[in-house]
Amino acid sequence: MTNREGYLHTEGDLNLSESRQDWNQRHVDEATQAVLKKDADHFLHQALSTPCLDVLESAEGIRIKNLSGKMYIDFHGNNVHQLGYGNSYIIDRVKAQLDTLAFSPRRYTNLPAIELAERLSVLTDHALSRVLFAPGGTSAIAMAMKLARIYTGKYKTLAMYDSFHGASMECISLGGEFVFQQGLGPLMPGSIHVPPVDSYRGMWFNQNLTDDGDLAYADYLEYVIEKEGDVGILVAETIRSTTVHVPSKAYWQRVRQICDKHGVLLVFDEIPIGMGRTGTMFAYQHYDIVPDILVLGKGLGAGVIPMAAIVCKDELNVAAKVSLGHFTHEKNPLGAVAALAAFDYIESNNTLAHVAQAAEFMHKRLHELKTRFECIGDVRGKGLLWGVELVKDRTTKEKDNSSAEKILYKCLELGLSLKVSDGNVLCLYPPLVSTIDELNEALNILEQAMTEVIGK
């Protein structure tokens, strides 16, 4: 089945599937059904969103609670929940800012915004020293695309099939996930797509992710850049969050060299994986290179305020006569304070050291599950970013989408919320503040769900 034929299973749990209908009938009480109907009556319907799964009433720590009192451990959280829900350290700082300056009109600046810009530069060891803020990751990606055109004078973009870099028209043109492009007609010209590095290796190399077998794919990228011409920007996730593929260090270092050689800006989209999720503050820091532009979002606002940013090299400060963003909430003092509080919390609580310890635990437990369940074809991860790939046969690696969907809903039934990507990858994104006991509790639920669905 091609991606276009099977797009219903590319991203998340489809809200119109038979499994969703079955969930609504068996697990949603009358009061919740009534609220969900109101929601569906007033919001535009769209795939992966409305109609909704459930109604949330509150959240605290690593758990969310629905209207009827059911608790879920949240291993999804849209990756904004890095430091947990209701983190008082962050909430108190945002509340204090509300009493002084809640909104900063454009053409004015404010101290929290400046301090956050300075902090981001420090966290990149001043390799990236210019910043622009935006109200969301999609807008930040769009700013990076504009800046690349202005700086390079070239209009073509290069990204991977099945990638997601935002849902606006220019961002779905840049990205390559068909579920977001279907039915919309012509997209932005000059949008070039290539197979993701993991699919290339799977087809031609059949090597482990720990080696540097992806170097030949880097050479393929250079071939495309040379043949196309006018490529000004390469946008990619440093580590792919949806399917959790971890490129080799040699790969990214080679890509960095290629971009420098051909005058292509290297842009790392770390909207879902920045803020410590991979064990370093930013994922590119695993690779001993620096992108030209780093894009942040989601967890940057600490799960409280929508906040995103591009952080770039000083030499890219060339757009003084162009409005790259021009957002009403550009230098948002509340978002800046939330982000600063998040960075302070991470540093004062040694969160990155905890992530390293938690990563060892996740690695051990998930590989134990792989040994037990033949349907697990691969386990991949870094820090607290993990993917469990389900297959019908480990030799052919044929996807087991059906089991993935059944396991998803069984996990929800048992009190664990997670995400499915690419049809057959169980995505595990726990809050960075999860204790080892809490991680163990969640993985016990996953094991029980797999036992009930798969057997053994």
N, C-alpha and C positions, 0 to 999 in steps of 0.2 A: 504494500500500500504506500503510495507516495504521500508526501506531506500535504499536498493540496487535496488529495482524496480523503486524507485522514485528519484534516485540520481541527476537527472537533476535539481531538485528543492532544493538541500541541501544548496547551497551557492551562493548568489549573483544573478544577472540577467544573465541567460545563453545567450551568444552572438549568438547562432544559433536558438533561439526560434522563433516562429511565431510572437510574440510581437516585437522582435527585428527587424524582417524583415519589419513589418508594420511601425515601427518607422523610419527605413531608407527611406521608400517610402514617408512618409508623412511629415517628419520633418528635412530632411537633404538636403540642397541645392546642386546644381550641383558642385560648387567649392569645397565644403566639401567632396562630394562624390568622386571627383577626388583624393583628398588627402588621403581619407580613402582607396581607391583602391591601391594607391602607398604603403601605410602601409601594406595592406594585401598581396601585391605582394612580399614584401621583408622580412617580419617577419614570422617565423614559426607560424602556426595557433595552438591555444590551447584554451580549454574551459575557460570561464570567462575572456578572454583577447582579443587576436586577432582573428577575426576582431573586431575592436573597435567601441564604441558607437558614438564618436564625436571627433573633433579636438580642442584642447585647444590652445588659443593664449596667454592668460595672466591670472593672478590671483592677487587679492588684498583683504586683510581682510578676510571676510568669503565667498567671492564670487570668482567663476571661470568664465572666458569668453571664448566662442568658436570663431571659425574663422569668423563666420558671425555676431558676436557682441552680441549674446544671452548670458545673464547672468544666472548663477545658484547659488543659495545659497547652499553651500556645507556642507551637514550633513553626509558625507561619509568620504572622504579625506584619506582613508586607515589609519586613526588615526595617521597621521604624522602632521596634521594641527592644533595641539592643540592651538598654539598661533597665528593662522591666517597666511595668505599668505602675503609675502612681508613685514614682520615685520621689520621695519627699525632698531630697536634696535638690532636685531639679525644680519641682513644683514650687517650692518656697522661693527660689530665686526668680522664677517667672512671675509669681504673685507680687513680689516686691517691685519688680519693674512695671507692673500694671499701675502701681500707685504713682509713678513718676512720669513715664513716657511710654504709652502703649503703641503709638503710631508716629512715624516720622515722615512728614510730607516730602515728596521728591524736591530736589534742589537743596535740601538740608541734610546734614549728616548727624550722627549721634555717637556717643562714646562707646556703647556696646558693639555697634557695627564695626567701628574702627578697631576695637580690641580683638574682635573675632578675626578680622582680616589679618592682623598682626600675628595672631595665634596660629592660623593656618599656615602662614609663611614659616613660622618657627618649627611647626610639626613636619615640614618638608625640608628642614635644614636650610631654609632660604633658597632652595633650588627653584621653587615656585613662589613668586613673590607678588604677583598681581592677582586681584580677586574681584569677582562680580557675584552678587547674590541674586537669587531668583526665588519665587514662591514655590517652585516645584522642579523636579528633575527634568521633565520634558522641556521646560523653558530654559534650563541650564544647557541642555544638549543643543538646543536651537542657537543659543548664544555662541557656543563653541563652533558651530557650523558657520555662522556669520563671520566670526573672527578669522577662521581659516581662509575664507574667500578673500577677505580684505588683506590678510598678511601674505598669502601665497599668490594671489591673483589667479588661482585655479578653482574651478567650480565643481569638479567631480568628487563624489564621496565614495569611500570603500568601506564595506562592513560585511558581516557574515549572514548567510541565510539562517533563518530561525532565530536571529538575534532580536532583542527588544531594547530600544533606546528611547521610548516615549511614545505617546499615542496621538500627537498632533500630526497634521498632514506631512510636514517636512520630516518629522521624526519617524513616521512609519515608512516614509520613502527611504530614509537612511537605513532603518532596521529591515530585517528580512523575514518577519514572522507573518505568514499569509493570513492567519486569523484576523489580523488587524488591517489588512489591505483589501480583503475581499469586498467586491461590489462597489469600490470607490473610483474605478476608472483610472485614467493616467495619473501617475504620481510625479514627484519632482524629477526632472530630467537630470541625467548625470549620476544617478544612484547605481553604483556597481556592487554586486554581491558575489561572494565566493563561498564555497562550502566551509562550514566551521572546521577548525583544525582537528577536532576529535573525530568527525565523520571521515575526514581525509585519511587519518591514521588508521581508522577502523577498516577502511576499504583496501588500502594499499600496503600498510605496514604491519598491522596486527601485532604491535609492540605494546609493552606496558607503559603506563603514563609516567613512570618514574625515570625513564630514559629520555634521550633527546632525539627520538625518532621523528619528532615534528620539525626538525631542521629543514627537511626537504619541502615541507609545506611553506616554510618561510621563503624558500627559493621560488615556490609557486606564486606567492604574493608579489614578489619582485617582478616576476614575469607579467603578471596582470597589470601592475603599475606601469611597466615599460610599454606594454602593448596599448593600453588605454590612453595614456598621456593625460595631462591636465588633472591628475588626481592631487587634490590639495590636502586631504584629510583621511586618515585611517582611524576608525572608531571601533573599539572592542572592549569587552570586559576583561580586566586583567586575569581574573579567574571566573569562569562562566558560572553565574549563580544558579541558573535554572537547572542545568544538568550536572553542575559541579565538576567540570573538567579543568584540570590543573596543568597548564602548559609547563614545559621545562624551562629552567633558567636560560639555557642556551638559546631556546626559541625566541624569547622576548629580547634577549640581547642582540640576536641576529636581526630581528624586526626593527629594533632601534637603529641599527646600522643602515638598514635598507631605507628607512624613512629619511635619515639624515642625507644619504646619498642622492635621493630623488626629490628632496625638498617637499616632503609630505609631513604634515603635522601628525604626531602620534597622540591620540586622545584616549585616555583610559576612563571608561564609564565605571565608576565605583559607587554608583548611587545605592545599590543594594548591599555591597560587600565592604564598604569603607567603615570607618569608626570602630576598628578593632575586631571585626568579625573573623578575619582570617588569622588572627594572632599578632599582627602588626597593626599600627594605627591605620595605615593604608596598604592595600594589597600589593601595590607595585614595589613596596620596600622589601619584598621577598626576592626581588630579581636584580638588584644592584643596577638599576637603570632609573631614569627619570622621564616621565612623559612630557610632552610640550604643554598639554592641558590635562588636568585632573578634574573630573566632574563628580560632585558629591551631592547627596540628597538623603531622603528617607530618615535614617538615624541621625543625621546632622541636627535635626530639630528635636531630638531626644524623645520622640513620640508625643510631643506636646504641641509644637508649632510647626506648620509646614515651612521647610527651609531647604534651600539648595544653593549650590555655588559652583563656579568654575574657578580653579586656581591654576595660574599659568606662569610661564617664564616671563621675565621682565621685558625681553625683547619683543614680546607680542603686544606691548602697549602702544598700538599704532592706530587706534580707531577713535581718536578724540572727536572727530567730526561726524561720527555715526552713532546712532543709538542702538547699541547691541541688545539691551534689555528693555529699559524704560518701563519698568514695572511699578505699579502703584505701591506695592509692598517690597520694594527693592532692598532698602537698608532697614529691614524690620527689626526694631530693638528687642521685641519679644523673642523672635527667632534667634537673634544673636545671643541673647542672655541664655536661652535654653541650650544652645550649642556650647557656649562657654562653660555652663554648668556641667554638661555632659563630659567635656574634656577634663574638667577639674575632678569629676567623680572618678573617671577612668584612672587618672594619675594617682589620686589619693587613696584609692582602694586597690591598687595593683591589679586592675582588671585584666590587663594583657597577660600577666603571669598566671592568673586563674584560667584564662582561656587556654593557655598551653597545657595546663594540667587536665582541664576538661577534654581537650582534644585527644589526649592519650586514652582517657576513659572511653570516649566515643569510638575511637579506632578499635580498641579491644572488644567492646561489646558488639559493634556492628560486624566485625569479622567473625566473631563467634556465631552470629546469626547467619552469615554467609556459609559457614561450615555446616550449619544445621539445615538450611533451606536451599535446595537445588535451584529454586527459582531466582535466587539472587545471583545475577551475573557479574556484578561488580559493586564495590563499595569505594567511594571516592570522597576525599575531604581535606580540609585545611582549617585549623582553628575550630570554630563552631559553625562551619559551613559544610554540610554533608549531603551526599546523594546516594541512594540505594537503588540500583538499576535492576528491574525485574525482567526476566527473559523466560521464554518457553523452553529454550535449550541453550546451554552454555556454549556449545560448539558453534551453532549457527547464529547465536545472539539475537534470535527473533524476539521482538518486543512482546511482552505480556501485558498489554494495556488493560485487559479485562480484570486480571488479578490486582493490578495497581488501583483501579477504581474501587473494587470491592474492599481492599485493605484500607483505602482512604475512609470510606464510610463506616467500616467497622471500628477504625480508630476514633472517629468522631463519636460513634455510639459509646465507646469505652472512655471517652474524655480526653482525647488527644487530637488537637487540630494541627494538620500539616498540609503540605501542598504537593500536587503531582505535576511534573513538567515533562514535556516531550512524550506524553502518553504513558510512560512506564518508569519514570524516575520519582521515587519518594524523596521529597526535599525536606531536610531537617535543619531548621534555622532556629535553634533555641535562643532565648535571651542570654546575653553574655554573663548575666548575674545568676544564672541557674546554678544551684549547688550540685555536687556529684550525686547526692541522694535524689534530687529532683530529676536529674538526667536519667538516673537509673529507673525511677518511677515511670518516666515517659517511655523508655525503651522496653520496659516490661509490658506496657500497653501495646507497643508495636509488635512485640513477640507474640503476645496473646492474639492479636488481630491476625497475624500471619498464620498462626496455628489454626485458628478457626476457619480462615479462608482457604489455606493451602492444605492443611492437615499435617500430620507427622507427630 
